[in-house]
Amino acid sequence: MAWRDAKASRVRLLLFMASIILGIAAVVSIQLFGDNLKNNIQLQSKSLMGADYIIDTKQVPTQRAQEIIDSLQPDASEVNFVSMASFPNNEGTKLVRIRGLQGKFPFYGELETQPIEAASQYQSSGGALVDATLLLQYNIKPGDSIKIGEISLPITGALKAIPGNTAISTSVAPLVIIPQRFIEDTKLLQFGSRREYQFYYHQPQVDLVRLEAQLQPLLAVEEADLDTHTSTSSRLGRRYDNVGSFLNLTAFIALLLGCVGIASSVNIYIKEKIKAIAILKCLGASRKQSFLIFLIQIAGIGILGGFIGAALGVGLQELFPYILKEFLPFDLQLSISPQPILMGVFLGLVMSVLFALVPLLRTWYVSPLEVLRFSGDTLTESKNARRIAIGIILVFLYGFSFWLLKDWLFALAFMLGVLVSFALLAGTAILTIKLVKNFFPKTAQFTTRQSLLNLSRPNNQTVVLLVAIGLGTFLISTLYFTKDILLDKTEIDTSSKSANLIILDVQPDQIGEVAETFKSNDLPVLDNIPLVTMRMHSIKNKLVNKLRTDSTTQVKEWILNHEFRTTYRSELIASEEIAEGEWVASQSESDFVQISISDNLAKDAHLSLGDSIVFNVQGVLMETVVKSIRKVDWANLQLNFTIVFPEGVLEKAPQFNVLTTYAATEETSAVLQRDLVKKFPNVSVIDLRQVYTVVEDILDKVSWIINFMAFFSIFTGIIVLIGSVRTSKYQRIKESVLLRTLGAKNKQILTITALEYLFLGVLGSLIGILLALVSSFLLAFFVFKESFVPSLVPFLVFLPGISLLVVVIGLSNIREVLKSSPLEVLRKSA
């Protein structure tokens, strides 16, 4: 009976099935991609690092650290730092990351260059490997030269890839690789220069777990660190786990949306089968038999939908390496594992049955007397059975969310968020329908009045359609609004009062000449900020060296190993405000030093007002006390500091300076950078406009990925809409016949249908955008601590675009409605 009835209703059942296919495809593709990513990270863990393990330090290794490094016999070493480079052929300058390599690194993976032989020859020939994209930007070819500090080197080849590197990581400072023996000749590593020393080991036979357990505590005391390929790949895996969880939840929302469509469509489907079920019961069918007939149908389309969705998901996973390639540090090798595919089939079956369960319960309570009743819904359902069915659905959804997130609290928060979103959309839709029904002017034109009153007719799917349209619009609008918030936080003020060029590592004897270079280019010196480097010696009378080995300490590890760049000044800047305590502008050297720290440092180091910190300032211990805690806006693109000293204390300490200026045009900026690099090879110039462009580019890429996932929700909503139109087809034919019998013309019927779907499209997308506005405002206020100016894109593009799409889909069924004969329909009704 299930098979026979399904053949007669195959179009509807196929549309039910289509509602969940995309959601299943999204979940399966992301699960497959996640499995492949984990497998690739494990298989390529050595290629990601290029070695079995490395020891790194952000300062010249101490004597003890060097003894440990030498005892292990490193196979390669590296010094890397950020500096300016220039191209004499076209006078171009660029901030780059210099990596001075010695030895045959990498030992795993490949150093990819063009020409290929450049990777093996640059060490012996004394040339440089320059990022391929950078060469294209400046129209430079292998054979040309690059000037780094005091030396010029021939460009041996274009650098295409190196283990552990991504396109995003080189956006601000592209890579330049040179032989390590030339680093000293560049004269770039002066006082205050940030650099990193790395020592690579090719020792596959070593027990890495044991080695890390033995050496890490010893190296931590010497402010060095040991990383193995297994620990690095583990951290990378956890990072991509977070991305995978987000993508999984987005796909899960699309699947939920399709399931809501199934629940609504099955509800109407079962209502139309009431007479048939009553006849079956008159012929002796039991409750169980009538229930199983339709349960088997829904289970069948769920399994079939699961197979189709899983097959589609296998194809979709091929897209992810292209979508995420700039965020991945390796080439992804894809394979197909059975678990996600089986999960897709399981999801298709369970989700279809669960969400159809509530309307399917109606079949249990159909009375044989329904055959004799002409109209009206006289069914009485068990409220307890309905509650149990809804409870089972919620338990399953929470269980699946927990399986995706591996955290009960996050899963609960996600479930509550989904329920609140659905409730808000559905509640707003129901309230709007009631307002239209009760308060819409009865003097309005017939076509307008009839189209709006159709929203509350029997068997309407208005709420489901508004939820589907609204949720899709809500997701994609929230993305655009959030992107605006992030960009506003990083946007650079275009007024001449705000610096957009930062010159780093200016030595004290260079300040006058650098300022004169500004003046010769008609540019002002906006800031002259002194920087003093130091490390923490003790925190609240506890030595940092002991805290490093104390497993019970609550002080964050980064603080214990960090080299702080501090400054001194007499006043606050625009990006900070006092949260606790009092600001100290100046004091004499003889007074106890009173400092101001940022709120994030206070939180991570568990510091409060009055706590003592002893700093090691280039070998001199300085006792300080926390006098104030500042709230700092780190997203503001200017120089912010975790620690600020008052004037009168650090003036005689070894220091270097940072100067800032404002260049109105890119041409002016380029000329200044060229002049500075010629005169002062050691300084580095950061153009904040380029940083902003990189940030915007990264956000665009992230937005594209999220848009790609939001597509599943939007498209699922469209399928739910098409299913609704097809499900209510016969009902619309009956309404059309009645209207034509009363004298309505085809043009009026067409207008009524178009206005109804236009209202649905406008209301659904408007509700989605308004909810997105509210959520984005809350994000801006509570999370980003930023003012919110919404983008007009959702109002100008999404609102009319989605509304038009809804109207087109709604009218796709109208031709058959208009062509139906009144007599034919009336005979069917009789």
C-alpha positions in Angstrom: 0.0 0.0 0.0 2.9 2.3 0.8 4.4 1.7 -2.6 1.1 2.0 -4.5 0.2 5.3 -2.8 3.7 6.6 -3.2 3.5 6.1 -7.0 0.3 8.2 -7.1 2.0 11.0 -5.1 5.6 10.7 -6.4 6.0 14.3 -7.3 5.1 15.5 -3.8 7.3 12.9 -2.2 10.2 13.8 -4.4 9.9 17.4 -3.4 9.9 16.3 0.3 13.1 14.4 -0.4 14.6 17.4 -2.2 14.1 19.5 1.0 16.8 17.5 2.9 19.2 16.5 0.1 21.2 19.8 0.2 21.5 19.8 4.0 22.7 16.2 4.0 25.1 16.9 1.1 26.5 19.9 3.1 27.0 17.8 6.3 28.5 14.8 4.4 30.9 17.0 2.3 32.2 18.8 5.4 32.5 15.6 7.4 34.5 14.0 4.5 36.6 17.1 4.1 37.3 17.1 7.9 38.3 13.5 7.8 40.6 14.1 4.9 42.1 17.2 6.6 42.9 15.2 9.7 44.4 12.4 7.8 46.5 14.7 5.7 47.7 16.6 8.7 48.8 13.3 10.3 50.4 12.0 7.1 52.1 15.3 6.3 53.0 16.4 9.8 56.7 16.3 9.0 56.2 18.1 5.7 54.3 20.9 7.5 57.4 21.6 9.7 60.0 20.4 7.2 61.8 18.6 10.0 61.3 16.1 12.9 61.6 18.9 15.5 62.9 22.4 15.9 64.2 24.6 18.7 63.4 28.2 18.4 64.0 31.4 20.4 63.2 35.1 19.9 66.6 36.2 21.1 70.2 35.2 20.6 70.3 31.8 22.4 71.7 32.0 25.9 74.9 30.0 26.7 73.0 27.1 28.3 70.4 27.1 25.5 73.2 27.0 22.9 74.8 24.1 24.7 71.6 22.1 24.5 71.1 23.1 20.8 74.7 22.1 19.9 74.5 18.8 21.9 71.6 17.7 19.7 73.6 18.5 16.5 71.2 20.6 14.4 71.0 19.7 10.7 69.9 23.2 9.6 69.3 26.6 11.1 67.5 29.8 10.3 67.4 33.5 11.3 64.2 35.3 10.3 63.0 38.9 10.7 60.9 41.5 9.0 62.6 44.3 7.1 62.4 46.5 4.0 63.8 45.3 0.7 64.2 47.3 -2.5 64.5 46.4 -6.2 67.1 48.6 -7.8 65.8 48.0 -11.3 62.5 49.8 -10.8 63.2 51.5 -7.4 60.3 49.5 -5.8 60.3 48.9 -2.0 58.4 46.4 0.1 58.2 45.1 3.6 59.3 41.5 3.5 60.1 38.6 5.9 63.8 37.6 5.5 64.6 34.0 6.2 68.3 33.3 6.4 68.7 29.5 6.0 71.8 27.3 6.5 71.7 23.6 5.7 69.6 21.5 3.4 66.2 22.5 4.9 63.5 21.3 4.3 64.1 17.6 5.1 60.5 16.8 4.4 58.3 18.4 1.8 59.7 20.5 -1.0 61.1 24.0 -1.5 59.2 24.8 -4.7 60.9 27.4 -7.0 60.9 28.5 -10.6 63.2 27.5 -12.1 63.2 24.2 -10.2 67.0 24.1 -9.8 67.0 27.4 -7.9 66.0 25.6 -4.7 69.2 23.6 -4.6 71.5 26.3 -6.0 70.7 29.5 -4.1 72.9 28.5 -1.2 76.0 27.9 -3.3 75.4 30.7 -5.8 74.7 33.2 -3.0 71.3 34.3 -4.5 67.9 35.1 -3.1 64.6 33.3 -3.5 61.7 35.9 -3.7 58.0 35.3 -3.3 56.6 34.6 -6.8 53.6 37.0 -6.3 55.9 39.8 -5.2 58.0 39.4 -8.4 54.9 39.7 -10.5 53.7 42.8 -8.6 57.0 44.6 -9.2 57.7 43.1 -12.7 60.9 41.5 -11.5 62.5 38.4 -13.0 65.1 35.9 -11.9 68.5 37.4 -12.7 67.5 40.9 -11.4 68.8 42.0 -8.0 67.2 42.7 -4.6 68.7 45.0 -2.0 68.4 43.9 1.6 70.0 46.3 4.1 73.6 46.9 3.1 73.9 44.2 0.5 72.5 43.4 -3.0 71.9 39.8 -4.1 70.9 38.3 -7.4 67.4 36.9 -7.5 68.0 33.2 -8.2 64.4 32.2 -8.6 60.7 32.7 -7.7 59.6 31.1 -4.4 56.3 29.2 -4.9 56.0 27.2 -1.7 57.9 26.2 1.4 56.7 23.8 4.2 54.3 25.3 6.7 53.6 28.5 4.7 50.2 29.8 3.5 49.1 32.5 1.1 47.4 34.4 3.9 50.6 34.4 6.1 52.6 36.2 3.5 50.0 38.8 2.6 51.6 41.6 4.5 55.2 40.6 4.4 56.1 38.2 1.5 59.0 35.8 1.9 62.5 36.3 0.8 65.0 33.4 1.5 68.7 34.1 1.5 71.8 32.1 2.7 72.3 32.7 6.4 75.9 33.7 5.9 74.8 37.0 4.5 72.6 38.0 7.5 75.4 39.8 9.3 76.5 41.7 6.2 73.0 43.2 5.9 73.5 45.2 9.1 69.8 44.9 9.8 69.9 43.2 13.2 70.5 46.2 15.4 69.4 46.9 18.9 65.6 46.4 19.3 65.2 44.4 16.1 62.8 41.6 16.4 64.2 38.3 15.1 63.7 34.6 15.6 66.4 31.9 15.6 65.3 28.4 14.6 67.3 25.1 14.6 66.0 22.2 12.5 66.7 18.5 13.3 66.4 15.6 10.9 66.3 12.7 13.4 63.5 10.3 12.6 64.7 7.7 15.0 64.3 10.0 18.1 61.5 9.4 20.6 59.9 12.8 20.3 57.5 12.4 23.3 60.4 11.6 25.6 62.6 14.3 24.1 59.9 17.0 24.6 59.3 15.9 28.2 63.0 16.1 29.0 64.0 19.3 27.2 61.0 21.6 27.2 61.4 22.5 30.9 65.1 23.2 30.5 64.6 25.3 27.3 61.7 27.2 28.8 64.0 28.5 31.6 66.4 29.8 28.8 63.4 31.4 27.0 63.5 28.9 24.2 61.0 26.4 22.9 61.0 22.9 21.4 58.3 22.0 18.8 57.9 18.5 17.4 56.1 17.7 14.1 53.5 15.8 16.1 52.7 18.7 18.5 52.6 21.2 15.7 50.2 19.0 13.6 48.1 18.5 16.7 47.7 22.3 17.2 46.9 22.7 13.5 44.3 20.0 13.7 42.6 21.7 16.7 42.6 25.0 14.8 40.8 23.4 11.8 38.5 21.5 14.1 37.0 24.9 15.1 36.5 25.8 11.4 35.0 22.4 10.8 32.6 22.8 13.7 31.4 26.2 12.3 30.9 24.8 8.8 29.1 21.7 10.2 26.7 23.9 12.2 25.9 26.0 9.2 25.2 22.8 7.2 23.1 21.5 10.1 21.0 24.7 10.0 20.3 24.1 6.3 19.3 20.5 7.1 17.0 21.7 9.9 15.4 24.1 7.5 14.7 21.3 5.0 13.2 19.2 7.8 10.9 22.0 8.9 9.7 22.1 5.2 9.1 18.3 5.4 7.1 18.6 8.6 4.8 21.3 7.1 4.4 19.5 3.7 3.7 16.1 5.3 1.1 17.9 7.5 -0.8 19.0 4.5 -0.2 15.7 2.7 -1.7 13.7 5.6 -4.6 16.1 5.9 -5.5 15.3 2.2 -5.1 11.6 2.9 -7.6 11.6 5.8 -10.5 10.3 3.6 -8.3 7.5 2.2 -7.2 6.5 5.7 -10.8 6.5 6.9 -11.8 4.2 4.0 -8.9 1.8 4.8 -10.1 1.6 8.4 -13.7 0.9 7.2 -12.2 -2.0 5.2 -10.5 -3.4 8.4 -7.1 -1.7 8.5 -5.7 -1.3 12.0 -4.2 1.9 13.4 -0.8 0.4 13.2 -1.2 -0.5 9.5 -2.5 3.0 8.5 0.3 4.6 10.4 3.0 2.3 8.9 1.8 2.9 5.3 2.8 6.6 5.5 5.8 6.0 7.8 7.3 3.6 5.3 6.8 6.3 2.6 8.6 8.9 4.6 11.3 6.5 5.7 11.8 5.5 2.0 12.2 9.0 0.8 14.5 9.7 3.7 16.8 6.8 2.8 16.7 7.7 -0.8 17.4 11.4 0.0 20.2 10.3 2.2 21.9 8.3 -0.6 21.5 11.2 -3.1 22.7 13.8 -0.5 25.7 11.6 0.4 26.6 11.2 -3.3 26.3 14.9 -3.8 28.4 15.5 -0.7 31.2 13.3 -2.1 31.2 15.6 -5.2 31.0 18.8 -3.1 34.0 18.0 -1.0 36.1 18.4 -4.1 35.4 22.1 -4.0 36.7 22.7 -0.4 40.5 22.5 -1.3 39.9 25.3 -3.9 37.8 27.4 -1.5 40.2 27.0 1.5 43.5 26.7 -0.4 44.9 30.1 0.8 44.3 29.0 4.4 45.9 25.5 4.1 49.7 25.1 4.4 49.7 22.0 2.2 48.1 20.4 -0.9 45.2 18.3 0.2 44.9 14.7 -1.0 41.2 13.7 -1.0 39.9 10.2 -0.4 36.4 8.8 0.4 35.7 7.2 3.8 32.6 5.2 4.5 31.6 6.8 7.8 30.3 10.2 6.5 28.4 8.5 3.7 26.7 6.1 6.2 26.0 9.0 8.4 24.3 10.9 5.5 22.0 7.9 4.9 21.3 7.6 8.6 20.6 11.4 8.8 18.2 11.2 5.8 16.2 8.4 7.5 16.2 9.7 11.0 15.6 13.4 10.3 12.8 12.7 7.8 11.0 10.3 10.2 11.5 12.5 13.3 10.2 15.7 11.7 7.3 13.9 10.0 6.4 12.1 13.2 4.1 14.8 14.6 1.9 15.1 11.5 2.1 11.3 11.0 0.5 10.8 14.4 -2.7 12.2 12.9 -3.2 8.9 11.0 -3.4 7.0 14.3 -6.5 8.9 15.4 -8.5 8.9 12.1 -12.0 7.6 12.6 -13.9 5.5 10.0 -16.7 8.1 10.4 -14.4 10.6 8.5 -15.8 9.0 5.3 -19.2 10.4 6.1 -18.0 13.9 7.1 -17.9 16.5 4.3 -15.5 19.0 5.8 -14.0 20.3 8.9 -11.1 19.0 11.0 -12.6 16.8 13.6 -9.5 14.8 14.5 -8.5 14.6 18.2 -4.9 13.9 18.9 -3.2 12.8 22.0 -1.3 15.8 23.5 1.0 13.4 25.4 2.0 11.6 22.1 2.7 15.0 20.5 4.9 16.1 23.4 6.8 12.9 23.4 7.5 13.2 19.6 8.7 16.8 20.1 10.8 15.7 23.0 12.5 12.9 20.9 13.2 15.5 18.2 14.9 17.9 20.6 16.9 15.1 22.3 18.2 13.9 18.9 19.0 17.5 17.8 21.0 18.1 21.0 22.8 14.8 20.6 23.8 15.5 17.1 24.9 19.0 18.0 27.0 17.5 20.9 28.6 15.0 18.4 29.5 17.9 16.1 30.9 20.2 18.8 32.2 17.8 21.4 31.1 20.2 24.1 27.8 19.9 26.0 27.6 23.6 26.8 28.3 24.8 23.3 25.8 22.2 22.0 23.2 23.5 24.4 23.9 27.1 23.4 23.6 26.2 19.7 20.3 24.4 20.3 18.9 27.4 22.3 20.1 29.8 19.6 18.5 27.7 16.8 15.2 27.4 18.8 15.1 31.1 19.6 15.8 32.0 15.9 13.1 29.7 14.7 10.7 31.0 17.4 11.4 34.6 16.6 10.8 34.1 12.9 7.7 32.0 13.4 6.3 34.3 16.1 6.9 37.4 14.0 5.2 35.7 11.0 2.2 34.6 13.0 1.8 38.0 14.6 2.0 39.7 11.2 -0.6 37.4 9.7 -3.0 38.1 12.6 -2.5 41.9 12.3 -3.2 41.7 8.5 -6.3 39.5 9.0 -7.7 41.8 11.7 -6.7 45.3 10.8 -6.1 45.3 7.0 -8.5 47.9 5.5 -11.7 46.2 4.2 -12.0 49.1 1.7 -8.8 48.0 -0.1 -9.1 46.7 -3.7 -10.4 43.1 -4.0 -7.2 41.7 -5.5 -5.1 43.2 -2.7 -7.4 42.2 0.1 -7.8 38.7 -1.3 -4.0 38.2 -1.7 -3.3 39.1 1.9 -6.2 37.1 3.4 -4.9 34.1 1.5 -2.0 34.0 4.0 -4.4 32.7 6.7 -6.5 30.4 4.6 -6.8 26.7 5.7 -3.8 24.5 5.0 -1.6 27.5 4.4 2.2 27.2 4.7 2.8 30.9 5.4 4.7 30.4 8.6 7.0 27.7 7.1 7.7 29.9 4.0 8.5 32.9 6.2 10.8 30.9 8.4 12.6 29.5 5.3 12.9 32.8 3.6 13.7 34.7 6.8 16.4 32.3 8.1 18.3 32.3 4.8 18.1 36.1 4.6 19.1 36.3 8.3 22.2 34.2 7.9 23.6 36.1 4.9 22.6 39.6 6.2 24.3 38.9 9.5 27.4 38.0 7.6 27.4 41.4 5.7 26.7 43.4 8.8 29.4 41.6 10.8 31.9 42.1 8.1 31.1 45.9 8.2 31.7 45.9 11.9 35.1 44.2 11.5 36.1 46.5 8.7 35.0 49.6 10.7 37.3 48.5 13.5 40.3 48.4 11.2 39.4 51.3 8.9 42.0 54.0 8.8 41.0 57.6 9.4 41.6 59.6 6.2 42.2 62.8 8.1 45.8 64.2 8.3 45.6 63.8 12.1 45.8 60.0 11.9 49.0 58.3 11.0 49.0 55.8 8.1 52.8 55.2 7.8 54.8 53.7 10.7 58.6 53.7 10.6 60.0 51.0 13.0 63.5 50.4 14.5 64.7 54.0 14.2 68.0 54.2 16.2 68.4 57.3 18.5 71.2 58.7 16.3 68.9 58.4 13.2 65.8 60.3 14.5 66.9 63.7 13.3 67.8 62.5 9.8 64.5 60.5 9.5 62.5 63.6 10.6 64.4 65.6 8.0 63.5 63.0 5.3 59.9 63.5 6.3 60.3 67.2 6.0 61.9 67.0 2.5 58.9 65.0 1.3 56.5 67.6 2.9 55.3 65.2 5.5 54.8 65.9 9.2 56.2 63.9 12.1 53.0 62.9 14.0 54.5 60.7 16.6 58.0 60.0 18.0 57.5 57.0 20.3 60.4 55.6 22.3 60.5 51.8 22.8 62.3 49.9 25.5 62.5 46.1 25.4 62.3 44.1 28.7 61.1 40.8 30.2 59.4 40.0 33.4 61.8 38.8 36.1 59.1 38.2 38.8 55.4 38.6 39.2 54.0 39.3 42.7 57.3 38.2 44.2 57.4 34.9 42.3 60.3 34.3 40.0 59.2 33.9 36.3 61.7 31.0 35.9 59.9 29.1 38.7 56.5 29.9 37.3 57.5 28.3 34.0 57.9 25.0 35.7 55.0 25.4 38.0 52.1 23.3 36.6 49.6 25.0 39.0 50.3 28.6 38.0 47.4 30.5 36.5 49.7 33.0 34.7 49.4 32.5 30.9 52.5 31.0 29.2 52.9 33.8 26.7 53.6 36.3 29.5 56.4 34.2 30.9 58.2 34.0 27.6 57.4 37.3 26.1 59.8 40.1 25.3 57.7 43.3 26.0 58.2 46.4 24.0 57.2 49.2 26.4 57.1 53.0 26.1 56.9 56.0 28.4 54.6 59.0 28.0 52.6 61.5 30.1 49.1 61.1 28.7 46.7 58.5 27.3 46.0 58.1 23.6 42.7 57.9 21.8 42.6 54.1 21.7 42.7 53.6 25.5 40.9 54.6 28.7 41.5 54.0 32.4 39.4 51.1 33.7 40.9 51.0 37.2 43.3 53.1 39.3 45.0 56.4 38.5 47.2 57.5 35.6 50.7 58.6 36.6 52.1 61.1 34.1 55.6 61.5 35.4 57.8 60.7 38.4 61.5 60.9 39.4 63.9 58.0 39.2 64.2 57.8 43.0 60.4 57.1 43.4 58.9 53.6 43.3 58.0 53.1 39.6 54.3 53.2 39.1 53.2 51.7 35.7 50.0 51.2 33.7 49.1 47.8 32.2 46.4 46.8 29.7 43.3 44.9 30.9 44.2 41.8 28.9 47.6 41.6 30.6 46.0 42.1 34.0 43.6 39.2 33.2 46.2 36.8 31.8 48.7 37.5 34.5 46.1 37.7 37.3 47.3 41.2 38.3 45.4 43.9 40.1 46.1 47.4 41.5 49.1 47.4 43.9 50.6 44.2 42.6 54.4 44.2 42.1 56.3 43.3 39.0 60.1 43.2 38.6 61.3 43.7 35.0 64.7 42.8 33.5 65.6 45.8 31.4 68.7 44.7 29.4 70.3 43.1 32.5 69.1 45.8 35.0 66.3 44.8 37.4 63.5 47.4 37.9 60.9 47.1 40.6 57.4 48.4 39.6 53.9 48.5 41.0 50.6 48.4 39.1 49.0 51.9 39.5 46.4 51.7 36.8 44.7 49.3 34.4 43.8 50.5 30.9 41.1 49.3 28.5 42.9 49.2 25.1 41.2 49.0 21.7 43.7 46.6 20.0 41.8 46.6 16.7 42.6 50.3 16.3 45.4 50.4 13.7 47.9 52.4 15.7 50.7 51.7 18.2 49.2 50.3 21.4 51.1 49.0 24.4 50.4 46.5 27.1 52.8 48.3 29.5 53.3 52.1 29.7 55.8 53.8 32.1 55.5 57.4 33.3 58.0 60.0 32.1 61.2 60.4 34.0 62.1 56.7 34.5 63.2 55.0 31.2 64.8 58.0 29.3 68.3 56.7 29.9 67.6 53.0 29.1 68.8 51.5 25.8 66.0 52.2 23.3 64.9 52.8 19.8 62.1 54.8 18.3 59.0 54.6 16.1 58.0 57.6 14.0 54.7 58.0 12.3 53.4 60.3 9.6 50.5 60.7 7.2 50.9 60.3 3.4 47.8 61.5 1.5 48.5 59.3 -1.6 50.2 56.0 -2.4 52.7 57.9 -4.6 53.8 60.0 -1.7 54.1 56.9 0.5 56.2 55.1 -2.1 58.6 58.0 -2.5 59.1 58.3 1.2 59.7 54.6 1.6 62.2 54.6 -1.2 64.1 57.5 0.3 64.1 55.9 3.8 65.3 52.5 2.5 68.2 54.2 0.6 69.4 56.2 3.6 68.5 53.9 6.5 68.4 50.2 5.4 67.7 49.0 9.0 64.3 50.7 9.3 61.0 49.0 8.4 58.0 50.9 7.1 54.4 49.7 7.6 51.8 51.2 5.3 48.6 50.9 7.2 46.6 51.2 3.9 48.2 48.0 2.7 47.5 46.3 6.0 43.8 47.4 5.7 43.7 46.1 2.2 45.1 42.7 3.4 42.6 42.6 6.2 39.7 43.4 3.9 41.0 40.7 1.4 41.1 38.1 4.2 37.6 39.1 5.4 36.4 38.8 1.8 37.7 35.3 1.5 36.1 34.3 4.8 32.9 36.0 3.7 32.9 34.0 0.5 33.3 30.7 2.4 30.4 31.7 4.8 28.4 32.8 1.8 29.1 29.4 0.2 27.6 27.7 3.3 24.7 30.1 3.5 23.9 29.1 0.0 22.7 25.7 1.3 20.2 27.5 3.6 19.0 29.8 0.9 18.7 27.0 -1.7 17.0 24.7 0.8 14.5 27.5 1.5 13.9 27.8 -2.2 13.2 24.0 -2.4 10.8 24.3 0.5 9.1 27.1 -1.3 8.8 25.1 -4.5 7.5 22.1 -2.4 4.9 24.4 -0.8 3.7 25.7 -4.2 3.4 22.2 -5.6 1.7 20.9 -2.4 -1.0 23.6 -2.5 -1.5 23.2 -6.2 -4.9 21.5 -6.1 -6.1 23.8 -3.4 -5.2 26.8 -5.6 -7.0 25.2 -8.5 -10.2 25.0 -6.4 -9.8 28.6 -5.2 -9.3 29.7 -8.8 -12.4 27.9 -10.0 -14.5 29.4 -7.2 -13.2 32.9 -8.0 -13.9 32.5 -11.7 -17.4 31.1 -10.9 -18.0 34.4 -9.0 -16.8 36.4 -12.0 -13.0 36.9 -11.4 -10.8 37.1 -14.5 -7.5 35.4 -15.1 -5.7 38.7 -14.7 -7.2 39.2 -11.3 -6.3 35.6 -10.2 -2.7 36.2 -11.5 -2.5 39.5 -9.6 -3.8 37.9 -6.4 -1.2 35.1 -6.5 1.6 37.6 -7.4 0.7 39.9 -4.6 0.5 37.1 -2.1 4.0 35.8 -2.9 5.4 39.3 -3.1 4.1 39.9 0.4 5.6 36.6 1.5 9.0 37.5 -0.1 9.1 41.1 1.3 7.9 40.1 4.8 10.2 37.0 5.0 13.4 38.8 3.8 12.5 42.0 5.8 12.1 39.9 9.0 15.4 38.2 8.3 17.2 41.5 7.7 15.7 43.1 10.8 16.7 40.1 13.0 20.2 40.3 11.5 20.3 44.0 12.4 19.4 43.2 16.0 21.9 40.4 16.3 24.7 42.5 14.6 24.0 45.4 17.0 24.3 43.0 19.9 27.6 41.6 18.5 28.9 45.1 17.9 28.0 46.3 21.4 28.9 43.3 23.6 31.6 41.5 21.5 33.4 44.0 19.4 32.7 47.1 21.6 32.2 49.1 18.5 29.5 51.4 17.0 27.4 49.8 14.3 26.5 51.4 11.0 24.6 48.8 8.9 25.4 48.1 5.3 22.7 49.0 2.7 23.5 45.9 0.6 20.9 43.6 2.4 18.2 46.3 1.9 19.1 47.2 -1.7 20.0 43.7 -3.0 18.7 40.9 -0.7 15.3 42.4 -0.1 14.2 43.0 -3.7 16.2 40.0 -5.0 14.7 37.4 -2.7 11.2 38.9 -3.0 11.4 38.7 -6.8 12.6 35.1 -6.6 9.7 34.1 -4.3 7.2 35.7 -6.8 8.8 33.9 -9.8 8.5 30.5 -7.9 5.0 31.3 -6.8 3.8 32.1 -10.3 5.6 29.0 -11.8 2.5 26.9 -11.0 -0.1 29.4 -12.1 -0.5 28.4 -15.8 -2.0 25.0 -14.9 -4.3 26.7 -12.3 -5.6 29.2 -14.9 -6.2 26.5 -17.5 -8.2 24.2 -15.2 -11.9 23.8 -16.1 -14.4 24.7 -13.4 -16.6 21.8 -14.2 -13.7 19.3 -14.0 -12.7 20.6 -10.5 -16.2 20.6 -9.2 -16.8 17.0 -10.5 -13.6 16.0 -8.5 -14.9 17.7 -5.4 -18.3 15.9 -5.8 
